[in-house]
Amino acid sequence: MKIKELSALEVSFNQLIENLLNKKAENEQFTVRLSSERSQFTRFNHAKVRQTGCVADGWIELTLMADQRSSVRQFPFTGNWDVDWQLTYAALQELRDELILLPIDPYLVLPSGTNTSREVHLGNLLAAETVVPNVLELVTKLDFTGMYAGGVVIKAYGDSNGQKHWFATDSFTLDYSLFSTSGQAVKGTFAGNDWDKSAYIAKISEAKNQLELLSRPAKELPRGQYKTYFAPAAVGDLLMMLSWGSVSEADIQQGNSALAALWRQEKQLSTAFSLKENFQRGLVPRFNELGEVAVPELPVIEKGYLVNTLVNSRTAKEYQKIANGANVSETLRSPEVSPGNLIFEQIFPSLDTGLYVSNLHYLNWSDRQTGRITGMTRYACFWVENGEIIAPIENLRFDESLYRFWGENLVDFTNFQEFIPEVGTYESRQLGGSLVPGMLVEDFTYTL
């Protein structure tokens, strides 16, 4: 998107806020959230283009509050002022009629403060017409499947109290797999704000090496406990389970958190494990659904101890806590796990004999109260003996507690980290991702 077009959208959004301020009644308050994008999507299969096109999309979410009640409407945002204001004013009138019918919300949080911010991160993305040759030039003879999504994503906020935020970023993700003739696959992701050809070459080269290893006969392993190295993508999968009933203060208070024993200090994780929210990378907005701005860095777990949970204003009001800018779902938005001491060259010698796990699949809690996670290995997972890859493995199901693999059984994290991007496109392109190292674990439990 050209800067002129981006500026026009910002002007239109600001004008919409100003008009709402003029139209609101004295007892009313409102919040307005914007999500918009101009994205190029290209889908590949068998190293050929199967679908491609540009998408211009956007929506406004208007929340009206009065007399301790609130209601929400979501409608399209086009950038055309006349159309957008007509939709907004119609939604405002509908919400007014609806509010008087709704029950009182005792924990309703009204907008407060006067925070303002503006971030625009311009990147160096591939032009739409160059996406296909750049992606396919290295994989034309392979069974390459995947999807490229790139362009500008906008998140914005305004409210009746004067808070206003604007966040726009150029970014791309390439979510891909290389398949062998036997149906085995190597999965990878490549993402950023600038297309780095040398980094892409390195990614594909690594995937080709793993694909060659997958041509060996697969080894079927009996259930049991195995020393395991988890590549960063697999660590990222495990980490995101913490957003599902773990780091949320509401989940702690309601007895639903997998970290309850850590919170009560009945258990401790390894001193090698530290987790924080790091917004300084500028990959996602720091503001939440109420325009509240999180601190640039928030430690969550430090050297095995839970030092902060994620607390939004509604939870703070209900349980008399102090809010820290968490989103409405109190989930991780820009997580980073601190690196350790395991250097790349020592991964296989340190593993010696065990499993090398590139990716995980179908994760779920098997017993949330004890932090037990179940899932399966998937894509380019190998059996290693004496520090050398022997064979790919048949898929294994695991069932293990985070108090073990991030606790007493954690050997070390790698001294390097990888960015594992969010690649979801439901409703809109997702932003951000996790920055994580690989990790080596003793006696990881595989059940099937």
Secondary structure as GFF3:
##gff-version 3
##sequence-region A 1 448
A	DSSP	alpha_helix	3	23	.	.	.	ID=ss1
A	DSSP	beta_strand	29	45	.	.	.	ID=ss2
A	DSSP	beta_strand	48	66	.	.	.	ID=ss3
A	DSSP	beta_strand	69	76	.	.	.	ID=ss4
A	DSSP	alpha_helix	81	99	.	.	.	ID=ss5
A	DSSP	beta_strand	116	121	.	.	.	ID=ss6
A	DSSP	three_ten_helix	128	130	.	.	.	ID=ss7
A	DSSP	alpha_helix	131	136	.	.	.	ID=ss8
A	DSSP	beta_strand	143	159	.	.	.	ID=ss9
A	DSSP	beta_strand	164	179	.	.	.	ID=ss10
A	DSSP	beta_strand	185	192	.	.	.	ID=ss11
A	DSSP	alpha_helix	197	213	.	.	.	ID=ss12
A	DSSP	beta_strand	224	230	.	.	.	ID=ss13
A	DSSP	alpha_helix	232	239	.	.	.	ID=ss14
A	DSSP	three_ten_helix	240	243	.	.	.	ID=ss15
A	DSSP	alpha_helix	249	253	.	.	.	ID=ss16
A	DSSP	alpha_helix	260	263	.	.	.	ID=ss17
A	DSSP	beta_strand	275	278	.	.	.	ID=ss18
A	DSSP	three_ten_helix	279	281	.	.	.	ID=ss19
A	DSSP	beta_strand	297	302	.	.	.	ID=ss20
A	DSSP	beta_strand	305	306	.	.	.	ID=ss21
A	DSSP	alpha_helix	313	319	.	.	.	ID=ss22
A	DSSP	beta_strand	335	337	.	.	.	ID=ss23
A	DSSP	three_ten_helix	344	346	.	.	.	ID=ss24
A	DSSP	alpha_helix	347	351	.	.	.	ID=ss25
A	DSSP	beta_strand	354	357	.	.	.	ID=ss26
A	DSSP	beta_strand	359	367	.	.	.	ID=ss27
A	DSSP	three_ten_helix	368	370	.	.	.	ID=ss28
A	DSSP	beta_strand	372	378	.	.	.	ID=ss29
A	DSSP	beta_strand	382	385	.	.	.	ID=ss30
A	DSSP	beta_strand	388	392	.	.	.	ID=ss31
A	DSSP	beta_strand	397	401	.	.	.	ID=ss32
A	DSSP	alpha_helix	402	403	.	.	.	ID=ss33
A	DSSP	pi_helix	404	408	.	.	.	ID=ss34
A	DSSP	beta_strand	410	421	.	.	.	ID=ss35
A	DSSP	beta_strand	433	446	.	.	.	ID=ss36
###
